[in-house]
């Protein structure tokens, strides 16, 4: 009897536990069911995210004052730069371009850039000497061996060091370094053929106002006459100045060879230029390490190479085009070229050395590039 009761009690307990499990507790889910639920939850979260409207990024517009004229390699390369900036920033940065000196001469646009009323300004390193002497070495006669050496220096590690120095001194960052016209400066005049420095005596030649340039003219017996680039054609036409010391391509494309029919091919001075960005614009792009600023720098480097290739083609053809126009293009002999170089060395003590415009250390660094 007792055995029967024990069996019945055990059976009742089993049934009771089964009933509790069925009414108050969920049975354990299989791994497949759990995975299916997780996948469903992910889909719901994704759908909710798609329903949220995307935040519209503010477009940053940079105004750019420049001197390039339409139909030149410089102008075309500038347009490519504008295109690349928009591409590399996914349209977040756009540039409003004002070429042909619409916003003023080099000094005018640099001042506007320093005052943060203009975002980008193109300026020759010679004209930039009015505001900082850091890049004066670029205009020193005999500083560079040839055009390739200029590009090597401006593409070396020295570039970033110099750019930060300029940024610290005037509050504008050089985002692009170029060689205007892609060649050394030639001497153009309306009076006579000039074969050696003595032949240039008493000519009135336009100057940027650079101390180095004025001193060099002094060695050649030239009268340095300050004049804005935009006023130069009229100045030569009216006889206010006799000529200009400039790159052959810019001289030709600006029609200076219509009024200055004598050209002397020199390889002493090059005409680098910089494209400056205002401090306020740099901050808008996230600072010098910002993603947008670096995208602009990438566009700048690519446009520099594009311009260089275009310039090389123009330089190869420009002498023949001048001759077709009736210009006397004189190429000094080896002996005459030495005379030009020796005459320029007279200004070295004035500008190179300890406490001078160009430190000996910087000079040595430039000379070492490409050696």
C-alpha positions as CSV (number, residue, x, y, z in Angstrom):
1,X,0.0,0.0,0.0
2,X,2.7,2.4,1.0
3,X,4.5,1.6,-2.2
4,X,1.4,2.5,-4.3
5,X,1.0,5.8,-2.5
6,X,4.7,6.7,-3.2
7,X,4.4,6.0,-6.9
8,X,1.2,8.1,-7.2
9,X,2.8,11.0,-5.4
10,X,5.9,10.9,-7.7
11,X,3.6,10.9,-10.8
12,X,1.6,13.8,-9.4
13,X,4.8,15.9,-8.9
14,X,6.0,15.2,-12.5
15,X,2.6,16.4,-13.9
16,X,2.7,19.5,-11.7
17,X,6.1,20.5,-12.8
18,X,5.2,20.0,-16.5
19,X,2.1,22.2,-15.9
20,X,4.2,25.0,-14.4
21,X,6.6,24.9,-17.3
22,X,3.8,25.1,-19.8
23,X,2.0,28.0,-18.1
24,X,4.7,30.3,-16.6
25,X,8.0,29.6,-18.3
26,X,9.1,29.8,-22.0
27,X,10.9,26.9,-23.5
28,X,14.5,27.5,-24.5
29,X,14.9,28.9,-28.1
30,X,17.0,27.1,-30.7
31,X,20.1,28.9,-32.0
32,X,18.5,29.3,-35.5
33,X,15.5,31.1,-33.9
34,X,17.8,33.5,-32.0
35,X,19.8,34.3,-35.1
36,X,16.6,35.0,-37.1
37,X,15.4,37.4,-34.5
38,X,18.8,39.2,-34.4
39,X,18.7,39.6,-38.2
40,X,15.2,41.0,-38.1
41,X,16.3,43.6,-35.5
42,X,19.2,44.7,-37.7
43,X,16.8,45.2,-40.6
44,X,14.5,47.3,-38.4
45,X,17.4,49.5,-37.3
46,X,18.7,49.9,-40.9
47,X,15.2,51.0,-42.0
48,X,15.0,53.6,-39.3
49,X,18.4,55.0,-40.2
50,X,17.3,55.3,-43.8
51,X,14.2,57.2,-42.8
52,X,16.4,59.9,-41.1
53,X,17.2,62.8,-43.5
54,X,21.0,63.3,-44.3
55,X,22.6,66.3,-42.7
56,X,23.4,68.8,-45.5
57,X,27.1,69.9,-45.4
58,X,27.7,73.6,-45.7
59,X,29.5,74.6,-49.0
60,X,32.7,76.6,-48.5
61,X,33.2,79.2,-51.2
62,X,36.8,80.5,-51.7
63,X,37.3,83.7,-53.8
64,X,40.5,83.8,-55.7
65,X,42.3,86.8,-57.2
66,X,44.8,86.0,-60.0
67,X,46.7,87.6,-62.9
68,X,46.5,84.8,-65.4
69,X,44.9,85.6,-68.8
70,X,42.7,83.2,-70.8
71,X,44.3,81.1,-73.4
72,X,47.5,80.4,-71.4
73,X,48.9,77.3,-69.7
74,X,48.6,79.1,-66.4
75,X,45.0,79.8,-66.9
76,X,44.1,76.3,-68.0
77,X,46.1,74.8,-65.1
78,X,44.2,77.1,-62.7
79,X,40.9,75.9,-64.1
80,X,42.0,72.3,-63.6
81,X,42.9,73.2,-60.0
82,X,39.4,74.5,-59.4
83,X,37.9,71.3,-60.9
84,X,40.1,69.1,-58.7
85,X,39.3,71.0,-55.5
86,X,35.6,70.4,-56.1
87,X,36.2,66.7,-57.0
88,X,38.5,65.9,-54.0
89,X,36.2,67.6,-51.5
90,X,33.0,66.0,-52.9
91,X,31.7,69.5,-53.8
92,X,32.1,70.8,-50.3
93,X,34.7,73.4,-51.4
94,X,34.1,75.6,-54.5
95,X,36.3,78.4,-55.9
96,X,35.1,81.6,-57.4
97,X,37.9,82.6,-59.9
98,X,38.8,86.2,-60.8
99,X,41.6,86.2,-63.3
100,X,43.4,88.9,-65.3
101,X,43.9,91.1,-62.3
102,X,40.2,91.8,-61.8
103,X,40.7,92.1,-58.0
104,X,44.0,94.1,-58.4
105,X,47.7,93.5,-58.7
106,X,49.7,91.0,-56.6
107,X,50.2,93.4,-53.7
108,X,46.5,94.2,-53.6
109,X,45.3,90.6,-53.4
110,X,47.9,89.6,-50.9
111,X,46.8,92.5,-48.6
112,X,43.2,91.4,-49.0
113,X,44.2,87.8,-48.2
114,X,46.1,88.9,-45.1
115,X,43.0,90.9,-44.0
116,X,40.8,87.8,-44.6
117,X,38.6,89.7,-47.1
118,X,39.9,87.3,-49.9
119,X,40.5,83.6,-49.5
120,X,43.1,82.9,-52.2
121,X,45.7,85.2,-53.9
122,X,48.3,84.5,-56.4
123,X,51.6,86.5,-56.0
124,X,55.1,86.3,-57.4
125,X,57.8,85.7,-54.8
126,X,59.4,89.0,-55.9
127,X,56.2,90.9,-55.1
128,X,55.7,89.0,-51.9
129,X,59.0,90.5,-50.6
130,X,56.9,93.6,-49.7
131,X,55.3,91.5,-47.0
132,X,57.9,88.8,-46.1
133,X,61.5,88.0,-47.1
134,X,61.2,84.3,-46.5
135,X,60.9,83.4,-50.2
136,X,63.3,86.1,-51.4
137,X,65.9,83.4,-52.2
138,X,63.7,82.3,-55.1
139,X,64.5,85.5,-57.0
140,X,68.2,85.6,-56.3
141,X,70.3,85.4,-59.6
142,X,72.2,82.2,-59.9
143,X,70.4,80.6,-57.0
144,X,69.1,77.8,-59.3
145,X,71.0,75.7,-61.8
146,X,68.1,75.4,-64.2
147,X,64.3,75.1,-64.3
148,X,64.4,71.5,-63.1
149,X,66.4,72.6,-60.0
150,X,63.6,75.1,-59.2
151,X,60.9,72.4,-59.4
152,X,63.1,70.1,-57.3
153,X,63.5,72.6,-54.5
154,X,59.8,73.7,-54.5
155,X,58.8,70.0,-54.3
156,X,61.3,69.0,-51.6
157,X,60.9,68.8,-47.8
158,X,62.1,72.4,-47.7
159,X,58.7,73.4,-49.2
160,X,56.6,72.6,-46.1
161,X,59.2,74.3,-43.8
162,X,59.1,77.5,-45.8
163,X,55.3,77.4,-46.1
164,X,54.9,77.2,-42.3
165,X,57.3,80.1,-41.9
166,X,55.3,82.3,-44.3
167,X,52.1,81.2,-42.6
168,X,53.5,82.2,-39.2
169,X,54.8,85.5,-40.4
170,X,51.9,86.9,-42.5
171,X,49.0,84.6,-41.6
172,X,48.6,83.2,-45.2
173,X,49.5,79.7,-46.2
174,X,51.2,79.0,-49.6
175,X,49.2,76.1,-51.0
176,X,50.9,76.2,-54.4
177,X,54.4,76.9,-55.7
178,X,54.8,77.6,-59.4
179,X,57.4,78.8,-61.9
180,X,55.6,81.5,-63.8
181,X,56.0,80.7,-67.5
182,X,58.1,77.7,-66.7
183,X,61.4,79.3,-67.6
184,X,64.1,81.8,-66.4
185,X,63.4,85.5,-66.9
186,X,64.5,87.2,-70.2
187,X,65.3,90.8,-70.6
188,X,62.9,92.6,-73.0
189,X,63.4,96.2,-74.2
190,X,62.2,98.5,-76.9
191,X,65.6,100.2,-77.7
192,X,68.3,97.8,-78.8
193,X,69.8,94.3,-78.8
194,X,71.5,93.6,-75.4
195,X,74.2,91.0,-75.6
196,X,76.2,91.7,-72.4
197,X,75.4,93.7,-69.2
198,X,77.1,96.8,-70.5
199,X,74.6,96.9,-73.4
200,X,71.8,97.4,-70.9
201,X,73.3,100.6,-69.4
202,X,70.7,103.4,-68.9
203,X,67.7,101.3,-69.9
204,X,64.6,102.0,-67.8
205,X,63.2,98.5,-66.9
206,X,60.1,97.8,-64.8
207,X,60.7,96.4,-61.4
208,X,58.5,94.7,-58.9
209,X,60.1,96.6,-56.1
210,X,62.1,93.7,-54.9
211,X,65.4,94.8,-53.2
212,X,67.2,92.0,-54.9
213,X,65.9,92.9,-58.3
214,X,66.7,96.6,-57.8
215,X,70.3,95.7,-56.6
216,X,70.7,93.5,-59.7
217,X,69.6,96.3,-62.0
218,X,72.2,98.5,-60.3
219,X,74.9,96.0,-61.3
220,X,73.8,96.2,-64.9
221,X,73.4,100.0,-65.0
222,X,69.7,99.7,-65.4
223,X,67.2,102.3,-64.1
224,X,64.7,100.4,-61.9
225,X,61.2,101.8,-62.5
226,X,58.4,100.5,-60.3
227,X,55.2,99.7,-62.2
228,X,52.2,97.4,-61.8
229,X,52.1,94.5,-64.3
230,X,48.6,95.6,-65.5
231,X,50.1,99.0,-66.5
232,X,53.2,97.7,-68.2
233,X,52.0,97.5,-71.8
234,X,50.8,101.1,-71.8
235,X,54.0,102.1,-69.9
236,X,56.2,100.6,-72.6
237,X,54.0,102.0,-75.4
238,X,54.3,105.5,-74.0
239,X,58.0,105.3,-73.1
240,X,57.6,105.5,-69.4
241,X,59.7,102.3,-69.3
242,X,61.8,100.7,-71.9
243,X,61.2,97.1,-71.0
244,X,60.7,94.3,-68.5
245,X,62.6,91.5,-66.9
246,X,60.1,88.6,-67.1
247,X,59.4,85.1,-68.2
248,X,59.2,84.7,-72.0
249,X,55.8,83.1,-72.0
250,X,54.1,85.7,-69.8
251,X,55.8,88.5,-71.8
252,X,54.5,87.0,-75.0
253,X,51.0,86.1,-73.9
254,X,50.5,89.6,-72.4
255,X,51.6,91.1,-75.8
256,X,54.6,92.9,-74.4
257,X,56.6,91.8,-77.4
258,X,54.4,94.0,-79.6
259,X,56.1,97.1,-78.0
260,X,59.4,95.6,-76.8
261,X,61.1,94.1,-79.9
262,X,64.4,93.1,-78.4
263,X,64.7,90.0,-76.2
264,X,67.8,88.6,-74.4
265,X,67.6,85.0,-73.3
266,X,69.0,84.7,-69.8
267,X,69.1,81.9,-67.3
268,X,69.9,83.8,-64.1
269,X,66.6,84.6,-62.3
270,X,63.5,82.5,-62.2
271,X,60.0,83.8,-61.5
272,X,58.4,81.5,-58.9
273,X,55.0,82.4,-57.6
274,X,52.8,81.2,-54.8
275,X,49.0,80.8,-54.3
276,X,48.3,82.0,-50.8
277,X,45.3,81.0,-48.7
278,X,44.0,83.3,-45.9
279,X,44.3,82.2,-42.3
280,X,40.5,82.3,-42.0
281,X,40.1,80.0,-45.0
282,X,42.7,77.6,-43.6
283,X,40.6,77.4,-40.4
284,X,37.4,76.9,-42.3
285,X,39.0,73.9,-44.0
286,X,39.9,72.4,-40.6
287,X,43.4,73.8,-40.2
288,X,46.6,72.6,-42.0
289,X,45.9,69.0,-40.8
290,X,42.2,69.1,-41.7
291,X,40.8,66.7,-44.2
292,X,39.4,69.4,-46.5
293,X,42.6,71.4,-46.4
294,X,44.7,68.4,-47.3
295,X,42.2,67.7,-50.2
296,X,43.0,71.2,-51.5
297,X,46.7,70.6,-51.1
298,X,46.4,67.4,-53.1
299,X,44.6,69.3,-55.9
300,X,47.4,72.0,-55.7
301,X,50.2,69.5,-56.2
302,X,48.4,67.8,-59.1
303,X,47.7,71.2,-60.8
304,X,51.4,72.2,-60.4
305,X,52.5,69.1,-62.4
306,X,49.8,69.8,-65.1
307,X,51.0,73.4,-65.4
308,X,54.6,72.3,-65.6
309,X,53.9,70.0,-68.6
310,X,51.8,72.7,-70.3
311,X,54.6,75.3,-69.7
312,X,57.3,73.1,-71.2
313,X,55.4,72.9,-74.5
314,X,54.9,76.7,-74.5
315,X,58.5,77.5,-73.7
316,X,59.7,75.3,-76.5
317,X,57.7,77.3,-79.0
318,X,57.8,80.8,-77.7
319,X,61.1,82.0,-79.2
320,X,59.9,81.1,-82.7
321,X,56.6,82.8,-82.2
322,X,58.4,85.9,-81.1
323,X,60.6,85.9,-84.2
324,X,57.5,85.5,-86.4
325,X,56.3,88.7,-84.7
326,X,59.4,90.5,-85.6
327,X,61.2,90.3,-82.3
328,X,65.0,90.1,-82.2
329,X,65.7,87.1,-79.8
330,X,69.3,87.1,-78.8
331,X,70.9,84.0,-77.1
332,X,74.2,85.0,-75.5
333,X,77.3,82.9,-76.2
334,X,78.9,80.8,-73.4
335,X,81.4,83.6,-72.7
336,X,78.7,86.3,-72.7
337,X,76.6,84.1,-70.3
338,X,79.5,84.0,-67.9
339,X,79.7,87.8,-67.9
340,X,76.0,88.0,-67.0
341,X,76.5,85.6,-64.1
342,X,79.7,87.3,-62.9
343,X,78.0,90.7,-62.9
344,X,75.1,89.3,-60.7
345,X,77.6,88.0,-58.1
346,X,78.3,91.6,-57.0
347,X,75.1,91.6,-54.9
348,X,75.9,88.4,-53.0
349,X,77.5,90.1,-49.9
350,X,74.5,92.3,-49.7
351,X,72.0,89.5,-49.4
352,X,73.5,86.2,-48.4
353,X,75.1,85.4,-45.0
354,X,74.6,85.7,-41.3
355,X,71.9,88.3,-40.5
356,X,71.2,88.9,-44.2
357,X,68.0,88.4,-46.2
358,X,69.1,84.9,-47.2
359,X,70.9,82.8,-44.6
360,X,74.0,80.8,-45.6
361,X,72.2,77.7,-44.2
362,X,69.2,78.2,-46.6
363,X,71.5,78.9,-49.5
364,X,73.4,75.6,-48.8
365,X,70.2,73.7,-48.4
366,X,68.9,74.9,-51.8
367,X,72.2,74.1,-53.5
368,X,72.2,70.6,-52.0
369,X,68.8,69.7,-53.5
370,X,69.2,67.4,-56.5
371,X,73.0,67.1,-56.1
